[in-house]
Amino acid sequence: MPEPDARARVLLIDNDTGFRTDLGQRINVLANVRVCGEAGDAATGLEAVRSLTPELAIVEVNLPDRNGISLIPEITSVSPLTVVLVLTAHDEVFFGLEALRAGAYGYLVKDDIATYLQMAVTQTLRREYFLPPRLVAHLLHGLEHPERFASFNPNPLSTLTDREMEVFQWLSRGYGTKRIAERLGLGIKTIETHRANIMARLDLHTAEELVNFAVEWRERVLTS
């Protein structure tokens, strides 16, 4: 009989099929790990966690049916032995901190895969936290300057839904309604509705106020 495969099993949850294929190839050449399954959305990913109980789930933030960060507590509830590494195109400190608060053991920006993938996978499987250098620098800066670190309060954004937070994040980068719709694969009217809801939740009264608030928020996050 063939010997059982002792390599740690990794589940990929990302809506980009081509990216999952590339990432899977990179993981399968690493020592002691292998991809055991893939999913393109949160619902399918959660079912895969239930059936496969992988040692590691690599989860994209922007999934088509919900925010990947909100999926983390459910993954760890369904499979307590599964650790989560968040993989995303966003390098904002806010999202990295939110991922850790939600229970992730790591946060890796897609642009850094070639450099940090092996380290991120190895450390998270050991249940050691992995953070990109920029996020580590931010946290250390906060310890050295607690008055500035404490001055940033993301609480007003806690009222936003997952999709509204995604729209807000793209607004903070200077994207207009049409470009956001294209990025998220949604209709322009849907984005306009989300913008209106964001304005109501944040007590903003004009489109200019919303854009200015988003841009200023991003600047504060990047310089905190």
N, C-alpha and C positions, 0 to 999 in steps of 0.2 A: 504494500500500500504506500502511496506517496505521503511524505511527511506533511503535516499541516503547515500552512503558511503563517509564520510567526510575525510577519511584518505588520506594523500598525496600520489600521484601515482609515482612509481619509475620504470623506464625502465632500463633493464640490457642489455648492449652491450658488449659481450665477446664471443669469438669463442669456448670456452671450455664448452660444454653442461653440463658436470658433475659439473664443478665449478659454472656455473650459477644456477644450481639446489640447490647446497649447499648455495650459497649466497642468493638466493631467500628465502630459509627457514629461514636463519638468519634475513633477513629484515622483513619478515612477522610476526615475534614474537615481533618486536619492536613496541612501542606505536605510534599510529597515522600515520603509513606508511604502504603501501602494494605494492607489485610488480604488475604492470599493464600489462607488456609485456616484451618480450625478443627478442634479435637479435644476430646473430652469425657473422655479418660482418657490415662494415660501411654503405653500400648501403641500406641493410635491416633496419639497425638501424635508418637511416635518414628518411626512409619512415614511420617507427613506430613513430618517433617524430612528423611527420606531422599529422598522424592519431590519435595519442593518446594524444598529447600535455601534457606529464607528467610534474609534478613539478620538478622532479629530474631525470637526466640521469647519470648512472654510466657507464663510458666508459673505456675499456681496451686500453692501448697504442698500443700493437702489434695485430692489426686486420689483417685478411688475405688479404684484398683488399687495405688497406691503413693504414697509421699511425693514431691512434685514436686522437692524439693531433691536427692534421690538420682538424679533423672533428668538433672540438668545435665551431669555428665561424659559421659554417653552421647550427649547432644545434640551437644556440642562434638567428640566423637570421630567421630560419624557425619557431621557437617557443620562442619568447622573454621571456616568463614566465618560461621557463625551465632553471634550473641551472645544471651545470655539475660537477661531482666528478670523477676525473681520478683515476682509480684503476689499478695497475700494479705490475709486479714482480720486476721491476727495482727500486732501491733505489738511483740512481744517482741524485745529486742535479740539474744537468743540465736539466734533463727531468722534474723535479718538477717546476723549474723556467719557462721552456718553456710552461708547461701546464697553469700556471698562466697568462703568457703573452698572451696566446691564448684565455683566457676568462674563464677558469675553476675557481670554487670557492674552490676546494679542491683537494688534491693529497694524496692517501692512498696506501701504499705498501701492497701487498696481505698477507705477513707474519704478518702484524699488524692487520688483520681484527678482530681477537678475542678480541683485546684490544681496538681498536679505532673505530670500525664500527659505533656504536651508536652515538658517539661524532661527527664523520665525517658527518653522515647523518643529524643529528639534526642541526649542525652549517651551513652546506651548504644550507639546506632548509630555514634557516633564512637569507640567503645571507651573512653569516659571513664566512670568510675564515678559512678553516681547513688545517693545515700543520702538517706533522709528526714532532716529536721533533727534529730529526736530521736536517731537513731542516730549522726549526726555528733557531737552534743553528748556522747553517751556515750563515744565514742572519744576525743574531746578531753579529757574528764574523766579518762579512763584515763591519758592521757599526762601530765596534770598531777598525778595521784595514783596513781602506778604501784603503790604498796603495796596500795591497795584494788582496783585493776583486776586485779592478779595473784592476789588472794585468792579471786576467783571461778573455780572450776574445774569445768566441766561434764563432765569425763571420766567420772564414774560413769554418766552418762546415755548414753554412747557404746555401752554394751552393749545398749541397747534397740533393738528393731526399729522400722521406720518407723511401723507402726500403734501399737505400744506407746508411742512418743514422742507420737503424736497424743493417745492416751488420757491420758497423763501431763499433757500441756499443758492439757487440759480439766479434769483433776483440780486442777491448780494454780489454776484460776479458780473453784474451789468447786463444780463441777458434780458431781452424783451419777451413779450408774450408769445410771439410766433416761434422764436428759437427755443423757448422752454417747452412749448408744445411738441416741437420736433424731437427734442432730447428725450422727453418722457413718453413719446408716442401717444399723446392725447390731443383732443381737439382744442382749438383756440378758445371756444366758448367755455370749455371745462377749466382751462387755465384762468380765464377771466373770473370765473366763479370762485376758484381757489384764492385768487388775489383779493377779491371782495371779502371773502371770509377771513383772510389774514388781516386785512385792514380793520375789520370789525373786532377781531379778537385782540388786536394790539392797540385799539383805540386810535387809529390813524384815519385821516379824513380825505386825503387826496392821494393820487398815484405818485405824485412827487414826494410826499412825505414817506410813503411806503418805500420807494426806491432809496431815498436818502437814509432811512432807518436801516435798511438791509445792508447798504454799502458801509455805513458807519459801524454796524455790528461786525461785519467781516474784518474791517480794519482794526477794531479793538481786539478781536480774537487773534489776529496775526501778530499784533504787537504786544499782547499781554505778557 
